[in-house]
């Protein structure tokens, strides 16, 4: 697992190759196995592989989502805030796990933050996505995970660039 974390980077350029078969099933399984508080499972996941839908989704934010138009797959991560008060955390765990699972399958990925973001016209990104995908009002949209076979290679963050001043023991500032 640590080797995957060492090589994980945000990938925004993908080949045209579709994600299907076993890799697609493993991504679904990873999401469904994601832990959730009190095992309430408030998350729902919308797999989008239609190029027109991906293009429309890529315009949901003023910036930071355009690359989704070139991804073969976007996974919209939704949570039911009436089912769990920690739906954001549960959806975040699922978002991260599907990215790491994707990396283990040779896929690149990038998180697109949706909650509390706006489109270029000032409309809430979440509202645009909810309308585009027919998402009920009971669900909130946390993120979209863009996935695909990478067309770019990024070097891992070197160990010497890790900021160990962020690590504290027993009390803040204890190193």
C-alpha distance (Angstrom), angle and dihedral (degrees) to the residues before:
residue distance angle dihedral
X1 . . .
X2 3.81 . .
X3 3.82 89.6 .
X4 3.81 89.8 56.8
X5 3.81 90.8 49.4
X6 3.79 90.0 49.4
X7 3.80 92.9 55.4
X8 3.82 98.8 36.8
X9 3.79 112.7 117.0
X10 3.79 133.5 158.4
X11 3.80 107.5 -92.2
X12 3.80 118.8 -162.4
X13 3.82 102.1 167.8
X14 3.78 118.8 71.7
X15 3.79 138.4 177.8
X16 3.81 119.1 -116.4
X17 3.82 91.7 -110.3
X18 3.79 112.2 125.8
X19 3.76 121.8 -125.9
X20 3.78 107.1 -129.2
X21 3.78 143.3 132.0
X22 3.78 118.1 30.7
X23 3.84 97.0 -4.3
X24 3.81 90.2 55.0
X25 3.80 91.3 48.9
X26 3.81 91.6 48.3
X27 3.81 91.2 52.4
X28 3.80 89.0 52.1
X29 3.79 91.5 48.2
X30 3.81 92.0 49.8
X31 3.80 90.7 54.5
X32 3.78 93.1 47.2
X33 3.82 91.4 49.2
X34 3.81 93.9 50.8
X35 3.79 110.9 122.9
X36 3.78 119.4 -116.0
X37 3.77 134.3 -169.7
X38 3.79 111.8 -85.1
X39 3.84 85.7 -6.0
X40 3.80 89.2 -86.1
X41 3.83 92.3 142.7
X42 3.83 96.9 -152.1
X43 3.83 94.1 170.2
X44 3.80 130.3 104.6
X45 3.80 124.0 -175.5
X46 3.79 128.6 -151.1
X47 3.80 114.7 -160.9
X48 3.81 110.1 -153.1
X49 3.81 119.4 -169.2
X50 3.80 99.5 149.1
X51 3.82 107.8 113.3
X52 3.82 93.8 -143.2
X53 3.81 90.8 51.6
X54 3.80 91.9 46.8
X55 3.80 89.9 51.0
X56 3.81 91.0 50.6
X57 3.81 91.4 46.9
X58 3.82 90.5 49.5
X59 3.81 88.0 65.7
X60 3.81 95.4 54.5
X61 3.81 92.9 100.7
X62 3.78 134.3 45.9
X63 3.81 87.5 -123.9
X64 3.78 139.7 -6.2
X65 3.81 101.1 50.1
X66 3.83 106.1 67.4
X67 3.82 92.7 99.4
X68 3.82 89.4 65.2
X69 3.82 87.6 78.8
X70 3.82 88.1 68.5
X71 3.80 96.6 46.0
X72 3.79 120.7 99.1
X73 3.81 91.3 -143.8
X74 3.77 138.1 28.1
X75 3.78 121.8 -176.0
X76 3.79 114.2 -156.6
X77 3.81 109.3 -150.6
X78 3.80 113.5 -150.4
X79 3.78 132.7 178.2
X80 3.77 135.8 -165.2
X81 3.81 107.3 -127.5
X82 3.82 90.4 -169.5
X83 3.80 90.7 57.9
X84 3.80 96.3 49.1
X85 3.80 135.4 12.9
X86 3.81 88.5 -148.0
X87 3.80 97.7 52.1
X88 3.83 89.9 127.4
X89 3.78 91.4 58.6
X90 3.81 93.3 43.8
X91 3.82 92.0 49.4
X92 3.80 90.1 46.7
X93 3.79 90.9 54.5
X94 3.81 90.7 50.1
X95 3.82 91.2 47.0
X96 3.79 91.7 53.2
X97 3.79 94.8 44.2
X98 3.80 93.2 52.4
X99 3.81 89.7 50.9
X100 3.81 92.4 51.8
X101 3.81 91.3 44.4
X102 3.79 89.0 50.7
X103 3.79 90.9 51.5
X104 3.81 90.2 51.7
X105 3.83 87.0 55.9
X106 3.80 93.9 50.8
X107 3.80 94.9 -98.5
X108 3.77 128.3 132.7
X109 3.78 122.5 -142.3
X110 3.77 145.4 -179.3
X111 3.80 130.8 -160.6
X112 3.80 116.3 -127.3
X113 3.79 111.3 -160.4
X114 3.81 112.0 -138.8
X115 3.82 107.7 163.2
X116 3.81 110.5 92.7
X117 3.82 93.3 6.8
X118 3.82 130.6 120.6
X119 3.78 136.2 -142.6
X120 3.81 120.1 -125.8
X121 3.83 90.9 -92.1
X122 3.82 92.4 53.6
X123 3.80 95.6 -103.8
X124 3.79 115.7 137.1
X125 3.81 109.3 -97.1
X126 3.79 88.6 -137.0
X127 3.82 91.6 56.9
X128 3.79 92.4 51.8
X129 3.80 92.4 49.5
X130 3.80 93.1 44.6
X131 3.82 89.6 54.1
X132 3.81 95.2 43.1
X133 3.81 94.7 50.3
X134 3.80 100.9 32.1
X135 3.79 93.7 -115.7
X136 3.81 113.2 173.0
X137 3.81 120.4 -118.1
X138 3.81 89.8 -113.3
X139 3.82 89.5 71.5
X140 3.79 127.4 71.0
X141 3.80 122.8 -154.9
X142 3.79 114.8 -128.7
X143 3.78 104.1 170.8
X144 3.76 149.6 -26.0
X145 3.78 118.2 -127.3
X146 3.81 112.3 -151.1
X147 3.80 112.0 -151.9
X148 3.77 136.4 -178.8
X149 3.76 146.3 121.1
X150 3.80 103.4 -64.5
X151 3.78 122.6 -109.5
X152 3.77 91.2 -174.6
X153 3.76 132.2 56.1
X154 3.75 122.6 -146.9
X155 3.76 123.8 -171.3
X156 3.79 118.0 -122.0
X157 3.78 118.9 -100.8
X158 3.82 105.2 -92.9
X159 3.79 116.9 -113.1
X160 3.81 90.1 -120.5
X161 3.82 89.4 60.9
X162 3.80 92.5 60.5
X163 3.80 109.5 108.6
X164 3.78 104.3 -134.2
X165 3.82 89.2 178.0
X166 3.82 83.8 82.6
X167 3.82 89.7 67.3
X168 3.81 117.3 87.4
X169 3.80 130.8 176.2
X170 3.80 123.0 -141.1
X171 3.84 92.6 -31.9
X172 3.77 135.5 30.6
X173 3.82 111.8 -85.4
X174 3.83 93.0 18.7
X175 3.77 106.8 128.0
